[in-house]
């Protein structure tokens, strides 16, 4: 059973459905880039953690994490803090 563009997007007109479809394609492309950047960040974080551990330090630097949380909160508000926490969790690896 086939659905119309309006049904797939929740739009009530074909013009709105086309606009939503185009915007969703842009969002998908942005999400692909964001995922790639997160993966790159995870790799860089692993290098930092390895250097810190090898030098006798701890895997996690809490002062640095607080700095990152503040940056995301300042830029994105309260949800930015949640986003930063998730990002930090991903980048910490197995603690």
Phi, psi and omega in degrees: 000125185269143176247153178278164178300321180297320179292321181292328185260344185083004180282160180256353177227158178295323178298315179295321179297320179294317179298315179296318179301315178296316181295322178295324176297318178296318179298317179300318179294319177296317178300319177300318179294317180299315179300316178299319179293321178296317178297320177296318178298320179299318180293317179295319178298321179297322178297315180297314180299317180298316179297318181295314181294316180300327181275004178095005180271184179270156181296320186249138176250100186296325178297319178294320179296322178296323177299315180294315178302317179297320180297314180292320179297316181296323183278327190235002182078194184305318178299335177297326178296316178297318178298315180297320179299317179295317179298316178297319178299317178297321186277343179289333185072203181278112180267000000 
